[in-house]
Amino acid sequence: DIQMTQYPSSLSASVGDRVTITCRTSQDISNYLAWYQQKPGKVPKLLIYAASTLQSGVPSRFSGSGSGTDFTLTIRSLQPEDVATYYCQKYNSAPQTFGPGTKVEIK
Amino acid sequence: QVQLVESGGGVVQPGTSLRLSCAASGFTFSTYGMHWVRQAPGKGLEWVALTSLDGTNKDYADAVKGRFTISRDNSKNTLYLQMNSLRIEDTAVYYCATLGVPWGQGTLVTVSS
């Protein structure tokens, strides 16, 4: 099975900072990668699919890039409401594994 | 509106069975592959199973293979997860999901003696 790694596992940044989260897969998955945001006590929400396509209604400060085995989620200007855990997920084939998550906090 | 509503969770003993349901509305259910995803308390997201549009193709995570069965009834816009031989480590909130559709609130399964 393809292994998913995410880093950092957690980060603390100031409001307005640019934040980058990386997801790496052990095999080429083309662009079959999604990013989810899960706020504390809430249901996961899709942010990005196909590695770089913003889901409708998601603020434009979120962006995704990458293909193959290396992907990034960028928050252009961190806002207090972005405090959450972020997960990547591969969906090229089963198992559609999630990454271990990155917890984002405000400094 | 577009909605997924899970039900059927509860508290059960190890070794017993439970069937979860997920009612879909607001979108053409029969045109979406569907998944179950779970989240143990305080842990990350774990993909559990998927079924193809017509239910003929299915895949499972190794942790549930041979014990869980995913199925769907497109005439009822409903997804199911039959869970047999439940283990303590199956304790989690179970979500049905498909890419692009907002997740439901999930249903909590607690396996405890």
Interface residues (C-beta under 8 A of the other chain):
Chain A: D1 A34 Y36 Q38 V43 P44 K45 L46 Y49 Q55 T85 Y87 Q89 Y91 A94 P95 Q96 T97 F98 G99 P100 G101
Chain B: H35 V37 G44 L45 E46 W47 L50 D59 Y60 A61 D62 Y95 L99 G100 P102 W103 G104 Q105 G106
